[in-house]
Amino acid sequence: MALSVLVGVAQAAVTVEGTVRVEGTCPTIPPVKVAKDASVCGNEQANEAVSAAADGSLRNVVVSLHAVKPPTPAAPPPGKATVDQVGCMYKPHVQAVTVGSELTLVNSDRVLHNVHANLAGVTVFNMAMPIKGQRLPTKLTRPGPVRLQCDAGHTWMTAWVYVLPEATFAVTDERGHFSIPAVAPGEYTIEYWHEPLDGKGAGSTKTARVVVADKPVRADARLKL
């Protein structure tokens, strides 16, 4: 379903913000029993595939804006991001970066981890990290949702890094809120993306049209998982 947020014509860059909530009942996913390295990983780990508040506010949704009539193509500046392995969990669970950004992998655990990243079923990188305190940099050059998993027996360890061609994006917080600042006037497609609950497939998405002018734009949404 598409929705429209319309505001009058203007010049100054503004903020697009809103809250994303679950449409219908939020799925409940039980924790995973730990079968390896319990002294570091604990006896069970939460499944972070979905995180919602009591009112349905949905965390870890990537919200991105894409200009309907983009200006002369210009690559956004690459950024820097980090994924840490702490207590046999990836931190953060979901983040977004621009194409060309440097991602630093960190192992804060005293066990062997292996970070296997794939995009649409194709391996992006696959790095063993046996040393506590180890740091490995890599670059993310292809757009799309990159899934991280541990191939060293910690099957519950997953995370997502969404690589985007534009710098107009945000990730919802624990209140389901997002804020994208300094958006230039124009017409945009806004996309809401949530990871697949089983870790497979393209995930849940919803799109809408947004017209940005001289006033802040509110773009709330409900997302069916």
C-alpha positions in Angstrom: 0.0 0.0 0.0 1.3 3.5 -0.9 0.7 6.6 1.1 1.4 10.3 0.4 2.7 13.1 2.5 2.3 16.4 0.7 3.7 19.8 1.7 3.8 23.1 -0.2 6.7 24.3 -2.4 9.9 25.7 -0.8 13.6 25.9 -0.9 15.3 25.1 2.5 16.3 21.6 3.4 14.1 20.1 6.1 13.8 17.0 8.3 11.7 14.0 7.5 10.8 12.0 10.6 8.2 9.6 11.9 7.4 6.5 13.8 7.2 3.0 12.4 4.8 0.5 14.0 3.9 -3.1 13.4 0.8 -3.7 11.4 -1.3 -6.3 13.2 0.2 -8.6 15.9 3.9 -8.5 16.4 5.5 -12.0 16.0 7.1 -13.5 19.1 10.4 -15.3 18.5 11.8 -17.4 21.4 15.4 -17.2 22.5 18.0 -19.6 21.1 19.6 -22.3 23.2 23.4 -22.0 23.2 25.2 -25.2 22.2 28.8 -23.9 22.0 31.1 -21.7 24.2 28.5 -21.3 26.9 31.2 -19.9 29.3 31.3 -16.8 27.0 28.0 -16.9 25.2 25.7 -17.8 28.1 23.1 -20.6 28.1 20.7 -18.8 25.7 20.6 -15.7 23.5 17.8 -13.5 22.4 16.6 -13.7 18.8 16.9 -10.1 17.6 15.0 -10.6 14.3 12.2 -8.5 15.6 12.1 -5.9 18.5 8.9 -4.0 19.2 7.5 -2.0 22.2 4.2 -2.7 23.8 2.5 -0.1 21.5 3.9 -1.8 18.4 6.8 0.7 17.8 9.3 -1.2 15.7 13.0 -1.0 16.2 15.7 -1.6 13.5 13.7 -0.5 10.5 15.9 1.1 7.8 14.1 4.1 6.4 15.6 5.6 3.2 14.6 8.4 0.8 15.2 8.2 -3.0 14.7 11.2 -5.2 12.1 10.7 -7.9 14.0 13.1 -10.2 17.5 12.9 -8.9 20.0 15.7 -9.7 23.2 15.0 -11.6 24.5 11.8 -10.1 27.1 12.3 -7.4 28.4 9.6 -5.1 27.7 10.3 -1.4 30.7 10.5 0.8 31.7 7.1 2.2 31.3 6.7 5.9 32.7 4.5 8.7 30.9 1.8 10.7 31.7 -0.9 13.2 30.3 -4.2 14.0 31.5 -5.7 17.4 31.1 -9.2 18.6 30.3 -9.0 22.3 29.0 -11.9 24.3 28.5 -13.8 21.1 26.1 -11.2 19.7 26.7 -8.6 16.9 26.5 -5.0 18.0 24.6 -3.2 16.5 22.1 -5.6 15.1 21.0 -3.3 12.2 22.7 -0.3 10.7 22.9 1.6 7.4 25.8 3.1 5.5 26.6 4.6 2.1 28.2 2.7 -0.7 32.0 2.7 -0.4 31.9 2.9 3.4 34.5 1.2 5.5 33.2 -1.4 7.9 35.5 -2.4 10.8 34.8 -5.9 12.3 35.8 -6.2 16.0 36.0 -9.3 18.1 35.6 -8.5 21.8 35.2 -12.2 22.8 37.8 -14.7 23.8 36.4 -17.3 21.4 36.8 -17.9 17.6 34.2 -16.1 15.5 33.8 -16.1 11.7 32.0 -13.2 10.1 30.4 -14.4 6.8 28.6 -11.6 4.9 26.3 -12.2 2.0 24.1 -10.0 -0.3 21.3 -11.7 -2.1 23.0 -15.1 -1.6 26.4 -14.0 -2.8 29.4 -13.9 -0.4 30.7 -10.3 0.2 33.4 -11.4 2.6 34.2 -14.3 4.9 36.7 -13.6 7.7 37.9 -15.7 10.6 38.5 -13.7 13.8 40.1 -16.0 16.5 41.8 -13.3 18.6 40.1 -11.2 21.3 40.6 -7.5 20.4 41.1 -8.3 16.7 40.0 -5.6 14.3 39.6 -6.2 10.5 38.6 -3.4 8.1 36.7 -4.0 4.9 34.8 -1.9 2.3 31.2 -2.2 1.3 31.0 -1.4 -2.4 27.6 -2.9 -3.5 24.2 -1.6 -2.5 21.7 -3.7 -0.7 21.0 -5.4 2.7 24.2 -7.3 3.7 23.5 -10.2 6.2 26.3 -11.1 8.7 26.4 -14.5 10.3 28.9 -16.5 12.3 30.0 -19.8 10.8 32.0 -20.8 13.8 29.1 -22.7 15.5 27.3 -19.6 16.8 24.3 -20.0 14.6 22.2 -17.4 16.4 24.6 -14.6 15.6 23.2 -12.5 12.8 23.2 -8.8 11.9 22.4 -6.5 8.9 24.3 -3.7 7.3 22.1 -1.9 4.7 24.3 -0.3 2.0 22.6 2.6 0.3 23.5 4.8 -2.8 22.1 8.0 -1.1 22.9 9.5 2.3 19.3 10.2 3.2 18.5 7.4 5.6 18.0 6.5 9.2 17.3 3.4 11.4 14.4 3.4 13.9 15.3 3.4 17.6 13.7 1.6 20.5 10.6 3.9 20.2 10.3 3.2 16.5 11.3 6.7 15.7 13.5 7.9 12.8 14.8 11.3 11.7 16.4 12.1 8.4 17.8 15.7 8.5 18.8 18.2 5.8 16.6 16.8 3.0 16.5 19.0 -0.1 13.1 20.1 -1.5 11.7 17.6 -4.0 9.6 14.5 -4.5 10.9 11.3 -3.0 10.1 7.6 -2.6 10.4 6.7 1.0 11.2 3.0 1.7 10.8 1.2 5.0 12.7 -2.1 5.3 12.7 -4.7 8.0 14.9 -7.8 8.0 13.3 -11.2 7.2 12.2 -12.9 10.4 13.8 -16.2 9.4 17.0 -14.6 8.0 16.1 -15.5 4.5 14.7 -13.6 1.6 14.3 -9.9 0.9 12.7 -8.9 4.2 9.5 -6.8 4.6 9.3 -3.5 2.7 6.8 -0.7 2.2 7.0 2.4 0.0 5.3 5.8 -0.2 5.7 9.1 -1.9 6.9 12.1 0.0 7.0 15.7 -1.2 9.5 17.9 0.7 9.1 21.6 0.8 9.7 24.2 3.5 8.2 22.5 6.6 9.2 19.3 8.5 7.6 16.3 7.0 5.9 13.6 9.1 6.0 10.1 7.5 4.6 7.6 10.0 4.1 4.0 8.7 2.8 0.6 9.7 4.8 -2.3 8.5 3.5 -5.9 8.1 6.1 -8.5 9.1 
